């Protein structure tokens, strides 16, 4: 406890008794009685041969239970194991290479490192660091091509994480880093450590081919990343139909069924090859294992097919569609539980363009707005 705050009252013996109070603050000054603590107590690190001088090998983590003036900054010193000066240790506790290591020369080093705190008198702790020198990378990274579909309202895309690159390397100790060519950084970013792709706000309609690569420090491999951006039209929302699937998650639908179902759906509802199928959103049904897919079909001439026409087409082709995935229902109007006749049921659809849902698999990512369906009786 670093301090106490006491309220002291003095009361006299008169009639009536009078009193007065005062606050007394008692500060407990710290004595440097705790040594620095390494976490973990000892370290094991790996460096590949032929890495350049100054390569970061390890970050030492040290804490001290004393107050700030008796703790950091810490002074780090390599006591033993560095007689040939192969390593350096900076004031922040980062261990770096001072030479280019060769696996054939030595495969292991053991360093004794000291940390000294800033108190008076100073307290000292020690740790041992085992550094293994391994052969340089012999395998190139492998990465899965990624296709990303973004659906957004006109000029209203807020930006965010839109997918993740999946890459692996057979060299166990390789650390993979991801880069994006600089000329594309005005629209997209790639997290260099985990491969997450971030889109900035205000993307225009169209197709974007990203120049992304992954590196293990020796080999650099390009990755095919294609981003499709589709902006919704209000007329499109007024002519939507919902297909409800049974027992499927958004990720499973994307990874296992999306491609095949889209092809079968096109064959079922498109009257002409020039017509366009627009998948607007996929969204789990709250409190169930069902999934809603919202879509519309645009005619070659520019207008949209009416929901009643699409539902008729879907009903006729339902058996073929269910060869791909089980369908629970085909919804245009959903007034179940309301005491009105089908022809008196009015449905309105609203899109929340700032509440984006991102569903991502290794090969495909789908970013779409959340939608809300409201129904009421007009009878």
C-alpha positions in Angstrom: 0.0 0.0 0.0 1.6 3.2 -1.2 -0.3 5.6 1.2 -3.1 6.2 3.7 -5.5 9.0 4.1 -6.8 9.5 7.7 -9.6 11.8 8.9 -8.8 12.9 12.5 -11.4 14.6 14.7 -10.8 16.6 17.9 -13.9 17.1 20.2 -13.9 19.2 23.3 -15.8 18.6 26.7 -18.0 21.6 26.6 -21.8 21.8 26.4 -22.6 21.4 23.6 -19.4 19.7 22.5 -17.7 21.3 19.5 -15.4 19.5 17.1 -13.1 20.0 14.2 -11.6 17.6 11.6 -8.4 17.4 9.7 -7.1 15.1 6.9 -3.7 13.4 7.5 -2.1 11.9 4.4 0.6 9.3 5.1 2.9 8.4 2.2 4.8 5.1 2.3 8.2 5.7 0.6 9.5 2.8 -1.4 12.7 1.0 -0.6 14.4 -0.9 -3.4 13.9 -4.3 -2.0 12.8 -6.2 -5.1 15.0 -7.5 -7.9 14.1 -7.3 -11.5 12.2 -10.4 -12.7 12.7 -12.0 -16.2 9.6 -13.5 -17.9 10.2 -16.3 -18.6 13.0 -17.2 -16.2 15.2 -18.5 -19.0 15.0 -18.1 -22.8 15.4 -20.2 -25.9 15.8 -18.4 -29.3 16.6 -19.4 -32.9 18.4 -17.5 -35.7 18.9 -18.8 -39.2 22.4 -18.7 -40.7 23.3 -16.0 -43.2 20.9 -13.4 -41.6 22.3 -9.9 -41.8 24.1 -8.2 -38.9 21.6 -6.5 -36.6 18.9 -9.2 -37.0 16.6 -9.2 -34.0 16.8 -12.5 -32.1 14.9 -12.0 -28.9 13.1 -9.4 -26.8 13.8 -9.7 -23.0 10.9 -8.9 -20.8 11.7 -7.6 -17.3 9.4 -6.3 -14.5 10.0 -4.9 -11.1 7.6 -4.7 -8.1 9.2 -1.6 -6.7 7.9 1.9 -7.6 8.9 3.4 -10.9 12.0 5.2 -9.6 13.4 2.0 -8.2 12.5 -0.1 -11.3 13.1 0.8 -15.0 15.0 1.8 -17.0 16.9 -1.4 -16.7 20.6 -1.8 -17.6 21.3 -5.0 -19.6 24.7 -6.7 -19.8 25.9 -10.0 -21.4 28.1 -11.5 -18.7 29.3 -14.7 -20.3 28.9 -16.5 -23.6 29.7 -13.5 -25.8 33.5 -13.6 -25.7 33.7 -13.4 -29.5 31.2 -10.5 -29.5 28.7 -12.3 -31.7 25.7 -10.6 -30.0 24.7 -7.1 -28.9 22.0 -6.2 -26.4 20.4 -2.7 -26.7 19.0 -0.6 -23.8 15.5 -1.9 -24.5 16.5 -5.6 -24.0 16.5 -6.6 -27.6 19.2 -9.2 -28.4 20.6 -8.8 -31.9 23.2 -10.5 -34.1 26.6 -8.8 -34.4 28.0 -11.3 -37.0 26.6 -13.4 -39.8 26.2 -16.9 -38.3 27.1 -20.1 -40.0 25.5 -23.4 -39.0 28.7 -25.3 -39.8 30.7 -23.2 -37.4 28.5 -23.4 -34.3 25.0 -24.6 -33.7 24.4 -23.2 -30.2 25.3 -20.4 -27.9 24.5 -20.0 -24.2 24.5 -16.4 -22.8 24.2 -15.3 -19.2 22.4 -11.9 -19.2 22.2 -9.5 -16.3 19.5 -6.9 -15.6 20.1 -4.1 -13.1 17.4 -1.7 -12.0 17.6 2.0 -11.3 17.2 2.0 -7.5 19.7 2.8 -4.8 21.3 0.4 -4.0 20.7 -1.3 -7.3 19.1 -4.8 -7.5 20.3 -7.4 -10.0 18.9 -10.5 -11.7 20.2 -13.0 -14.2 18.8 -15.2 -16.9 20.2 -17.7 -19.4 19.6 -17.4 -23.1 20.1 -20.4 -25.4 20.5 -19.3 -29.0 20.3 -22.1 -31.7 21.8 -21.5 -35.1 19.8 -23.3 -37.8 20.2 -23.7 -41.6 18.7 -21.0 -43.7 15.3 -21.5 -45.5 15.2 -24.2 -48.1 11.5 -24.1 -48.8 9.5 -21.3 -50.4 6.3 -20.1 -48.7 3.1 -21.3 -50.3 0.0 -19.2 -50.3 -3.6 -19.8 -51.4 -5.1 -17.4 -53.9 -7.8 -15.2 -52.4 -11.0 -13.8 -54.0 -12.9 -11.2 -52.1 -16.4 -10.0 -52.8 -17.6 -6.7 -51.3 -21.2 -5.5 -51.5 -21.9 -1.9 -50.4 -24.3 0.9 -50.8 -23.4 3.6 -53.3 -20.3 5.5 -52.2 -20.9 4.5 -48.6 -18.3 1.8 -47.9 -16.8 2.5 -44.4 -13.7 0.3 -44.8 -12.4 -2.4 -42.6 -10.9 -5.9 -42.6 -12.1 -7.7 -45.7 -10.2 -11.0 -45.6 -7.0 -12.8 -44.7 -4.2 -14.4 -46.7 -3.4 -18.0 -45.7 0.2 -18.9 -46.2 2.5 -21.7 -44.9 6.1 -22.6 -44.9 7.7 -26.0 -44.4 10.7 -24.4 -42.7 9.6 -24.7 -39.1 11.2 -21.5 -37.8 10.5 -19.2 -40.7 8.6 -16.0 -39.9 6.4 -14.9 -42.8 5.8 -11.3 -43.7 3.3 -9.8 -46.1 3.8 -6.8 -48.3 1.6 -4.8 -50.7 3.0 -2.7 -53.6 3.1 0.9 -52.6 0.9 2.3 -55.4 -2.1 0.4 -54.1 -1.8 1.6 -50.5 -4.1 4.5 -51.1 -7.0 2.0 -51.2 -5.8 -1.1 -49.4 -3.4 -2.2 -46.6 -2.0 -5.6 -45.7 -1.0 -6.4 -42.1 2.7 -7.4 -42.5 2.5 -10.0 -39.7 -0.8 -11.9 -40.1 -1.8 -11.2 -43.7 -5.1 -9.5 -42.9 -6.3 -7.3 -45.8 -7.8 -3.9 -44.9 -9.8 -1.8 -47.3 -10.0 1.9 -46.8 -13.3 3.8 -47.1 -15.1 4.9 -50.3 -14.2 2.1 -52.7 -15.6 2.5 -56.2 -17.5 -0.2 -58.1 -15.2 -2.5 -60.0 -12.4 -5.1 -59.9 -9.1 -4.7 -58.1 -6.1 -7.0 -58.5 -3.8 -6.6 -55.5 0.0 -7.0 -55.9 0.7 -8.9 -52.6 3.7 -11.0 -51.8 4.8 -13.2 -48.8 8.4 -13.6 -47.7 10.2 -15.9 -45.3 13.3 -13.6 -45.4 14.9 -15.5 -48.2 12.2 -16.3 -50.7 9.5 -13.9 -51.9 6.3 -15.4 -53.4 3.5 -13.4 -55.2 -0.1 -14.1 -54.1 -3.1 -13.7 -56.3 -5.7 -11.5 -54.5 -8.7 -10.2 -56.5 -11.2 -7.8 -54.9 -14.7 -7.4 -56.5 -16.7 -4.4 -55.3 -20.4 -4.1 -56.2 -22.5 -1.1 -55.2 -26.2 -1.7 -54.5 -29.0 0.2 -56.2 -32.2 1.1 -54.5 -34.2 -0.6 -57.3 -32.3 -3.7 -56.6 -33.4 -3.8 -53.0 -37.0 -3.5 -54.0 -36.8 -6.7 -56.1 -35.0 -9.1 -53.8 -35.8 -12.7 -53.0 -34.5 -14.6 -50.0 -33.5 -18.2 -50.0 -33.2 -19.7 -46.6 -30.8 -22.7 -46.1 -31.0 -25.3 -43.4 -28.1 -26.2 -41.1 -25.2 -24.3 -42.7 -22.9 -21.6 -41.4 -21.9 -18.6 -43.5 -18.3 -19.9 -43.7 -19.3 -23.4 -44.8 -21.7 -21.9 -47.4 -18.9 -19.8 -48.8 -16.2 -22.5 -48.8 -18.3 -25.5 -49.8 -21.5 -24.4 -51.6 -21.2 -20.8 -52.9 -19.6 -21.5 -56.3 -21.8 -24.5 -57.2 -25.0 -23.0 -55.9 -24.4 -19.7 -57.7 -23.9 -21.6 -61.0 -27.1 -23.7 -60.4 -29.1 -20.6 -59.4 -28.0 -18.8 -62.6 -29.2 -21.7 -64.7 -32.5 -21.6 -62.8 -33.5 -18.0 -62.9 -31.7 -16.2 -65.7 -33.8 -15.9 -68.8 -30.9 -14.7 -71.0 -27.2 -15.2 -70.6 -26.7 -11.4 -70.5 -28.8 -11.2 -67.3 -26.9 -10.5 -64.1 -27.3 -12.4 -60.7 -26.5 -10.2 -57.7 -26.0 -11.8 -54.3 -26.6 -8.9 -52.0 -26.0 -10.4 -48.5 -25.8 -13.6 -46.5 -26.9 -13.5 -42.9 -27.5 -16.1 -40.2 -31.1 -16.3 -38.9 -31.1 -15.4 -35.2 -31.6 -18.2 -32.8 -31.3 -21.0 -35.4 -28.8 -22.8 -37.6 -30.4 -21.4 -40.8 -28.8 -18.9 -43.2 -30.6 -16.3 -45.4 -29.2 -15.4 -48.8 -30.6 -12.2 -50.4 -30.4 -11.8 -54.1 -31.8 -10.0 -57.2 -31.6 -10.5 -60.9 -31.0 -7.7 -63.3 -32.2 -7.8 -66.9 -29.8 -7.2 -69.8 -31.9 -4.1 -70.5 -31.2 -2.6 -67.1 -34.4 -3.3 -65.1 -34.9 -6.0 -62.5 -37.1 -9.1 -62.5 -40.0 -9.0 -60.1 -39.8 -11.2 -57.0 -43.0 -13.1 -58.0 -41.3 -14.1 -61.3 -38.1 -15.2 -59.6 -40.0 -17.3 -57.0 -41.9 -19.1 -59.7 -38.6 -19.9 -61.4 -37.1 -21.0 -58.1 -40.0 -23.2 -57.2 -39.7 -25.1 -60.5 -36.0 -25.6 -60.1 -36.0 -26.3 -56.3 -35.1 -30.0 -56.8 -32.0 -29.1 -58.8 -31.0 -26.4 -56.3 -31.3 -28.9 -53.4 -28.8 -31.1 -55.1 -26.2 -28.5 -54.0 -27.6 -27.6 -50.6 -30.7 -28.1 -48.6 -33.3 -25.2 -48.8 -35.6 -24.5 -45.9 -37.7 -21.8 -47.6 -38.0 -19.4 -50.4 -39.1 -16.0 -49.0 -40.5 -13.0 -50.7 -43.1 -12.1 -48.1 -42.9 -13.6 -44.6 -46.0 -12.8 -42.5 -46.1 -16.0 -40.6 -47.7 -15.3 -37.2 -49.6 -12.3 -38.4 -53.3 -12.5 -39.0 -53.4 -11.3 -42.6 -53.8 -12.8 -46.0 -50.7 -13.2 -48.2 -51.8 -10.5 -50.7 -52.2 -8.0 -47.8 -48.7 -8.5 -46.4 -46.3 -5.7 -47.0 -42.5 -6.3 -46.7 -39.9 -3.6 -46.5 -36.1 -4.2 -46.5 -33.6 -2.0 -44.9 -29.8 -2.1 -45.3 -27.4 -1.0 -42.7 -24.4 0.0 -44.8 -22.2 0.8 -41.8 -22.7 -2.6 -40.2 -20.7 -4.8 -42.4 -20.4 -8.6 -41.9 -17.1 -10.3 -43.1 -17.2 -14.0 -43.7 -13.8 -15.4 -44.6 -12.3 -18.7 -45.7 -8.9 -19.5 -47.0 -10.0 -19.1 -50.7 -12.9 -16.7 -50.6 -14.1 -13.8 -48.5 -17.5 -12.1 -48.6 -18.2 -8.7 -47.1 -21.8 -7.5 -47.1 -24.1 -5.1 -45.2 -26.5 -6.3 -42.5 -30.1 -6.3 -43.6 -33.4 -6.1 -41.8 -36.8 -7.4 -43.0 -40.0 -5.7 -41.7 -43.4 -7.1 -42.4 -46.9 -5.7 -41.6 -50.5 -6.4 -42.5 -52.3 -4.0 -44.8 -55.7 -5.6 -44.6 
